[in-house]
Amino acid sequence: MSHQNPLSARRSFLKKIATGVGVSLLPELTEAAPSLPHWNNDEETYWYALRDQFLIEEGWIMLNAANLCPSPRAVSEALHEATRDVDRNVSYQNRDKYAEMHLTLREKLAQYLNAEVGEIALTRNTSESNNTIVQGLPLTADDEVVVWDQNHPTNLLAWQIQAKRIGCTVKVVSTPPNPASPQELADPFLAAITPRTRLLGFSHISNVSGVALPTQLLCQAAREQNVLTLVDGAQSFGCHVINLEQMGCDFYTGSAHKWLMGPREVGILYARKELIESLWPHVVGLHYDEKQPDDITRLTTFGQQDIAKMPAMLETLSFHEQVGKEKIEQRVMNLTATLKKNIQEHLPQANFVTPLSENMSSGVVIIDFPNHDKKDIFEKLYRNHRVACSTKGGLRLSPNIYNTLEEMDQVVLAMKEIVG
Ligand SMILES: Cc1ncc(COP(=O)(O)O)c(C=O)c1O
């Protein structure tokens, strides 16, 4: 595979059909973003055209959605415009409009997640949202928390450190490496519950294996036993259609800068309304004392913040609304299914860390090459083939809607060239 993308001619041709405009260099941020393409019968043409909404350099393949996603140009523009607006005029009067956007944004997020606005707060990222619950939940030395060994440190180590302060117990459970069914993934958690268990904390989708847990099953089983649930949605928020009422969790967390393709350093925290009053704040900032105990924003008085994120987030949600969250979910699943099939066909030496089955996996695909150093493959993919991925849990490839099916072929051919 050469540095010159061999399929660029085809891509340009497809773009031309889809957008009705001539082939051009990717426009700069300052140029107006092209209007969103119309959905038609030729899905691939649509997704090729949609890619023009992003600033991704021609010939580069971004497969690190699980870590960080690019924003559509309209989002970048909204962020930059608002930053310039504040720099032009830092008065309270000029900034008031952003404070108003805060509530609108929470309302839209609540709609997006099927929750109530009073249950949604904005944080800086999933890490902070997880820690807000870990440090805020009133626990005693008699209490027990059950967590997954695949959790992110902010939902694992954070509990262990908290346990050192409080004296409570943290039970860490493992799931089978090759689960035969979602129930097999749920069983270790359910078996760990005792009368002392106060909370189950787990990632919806693991960032180190790509395993998708049966979240609804776990949340419902936990609730039946009076056990709270903290679902870390870093790898599901923005990628899957999330219906929090249906999921039945007590806390859900996520980052806008991952699958949602929103501005960086924006997180969300959902807490079921009956629980908000019981949570301790981990930061006490200005205006804390003006808030009611059941106001979730009491937990996020972080001081001065970058308010330019507000219009950028609104633009992000508008983008999702226009494309459609169901379509986004289907596309990500289609991309990963194609990627897995290509790997099976062309790379027999690769071991899947991620289950092949669609009901136990999602947008994160992790593989291992027994006789190769993953860091070496990762570097060669980047340097020689212009592919950005990750080495978390193995060689981790995570596509989002700005990727094409052709890229799912290209990356597999690139890996084949590297590993022989
Ligand atoms: C499951 C999970 N939780 C939490 C995080 C932390 O996200 P952030 O860095 O946006 O706080 C990540 C990041 O990859 C993650 O995968």
The ligand as an SDF file (V2000), in Angstrom:
LIG
                    3D

 16 16  0  0  0  0  0  0  0  0999 V2000
  -14.7570    2.9480   29.2110 C   0  0  0  0  0  0  0  0  0  0  0  0
  -14.0790    4.2850   29.3800 C   0  0  0  0  0  0  0  0  0  0  0  0
  -14.3370    5.0300   30.4570 N   0  0  0  0  0  0  0  0  0  0  0  0
  -13.7840    6.2300   30.6490 C   0  0  0  0  0  0  0  0  0  0  0  0
  -12.9070    6.7460   29.7340 C   0  0  0  0  0  0  0  0  0  0  0  0
  -12.3050    8.0850   29.9840 C   0  0  0  0  0  0  0  0  0  0  0  0
  -12.7730    9.0030   29.0340 O   0  0  0  0  0  0  0  0  0  0  0  0
  -12.2980   10.5140   29.1270 P   0  0  0  0  0  0  0  0  0  0  0  0
  -10.8300   10.5060   28.9160 O   0  0  0  0  0  0  0  0  0  0  0  0
  -13.0420   11.1990   28.0370 O   0  0  0  0  0  0  0  0  0  0  0  0
  -12.6500   10.9820   30.4720 O   0  0  0  0  0  0  0  0  0  0  0  0
  -12.5680    6.0080   28.6040 C   0  0  0  0  0  0  0  0  0  0  0  0
  -11.5860    6.5010   27.6380 C   0  0  0  0  0  0  0  0  0  0  0  0
  -11.1900    5.8450   26.7160 O   0  0  0  0  0  0  0  0  0  0  0  0
  -13.1960    4.7490   28.4120 C   0  0  0  0  0  0  0  0  0  0  0  0
  -12.9300    4.0050   27.3360 O   0  0  0  0  0  0  0  0  0  0  0  0
  1  2  1  0
  2  3  1  0
  2 15  2  0
  3  4  2  0
  4  5  1  0
  5  6  1  0
  5 12  2  0
  6  7  1  0
  7  8  1  0
  8  9  2  0
  8 10  1  0
  8 11  1  0
 12 13  1  0
 12 15  1  0
 13 14  2  0
 15 16  1  0
M  END
$$$$
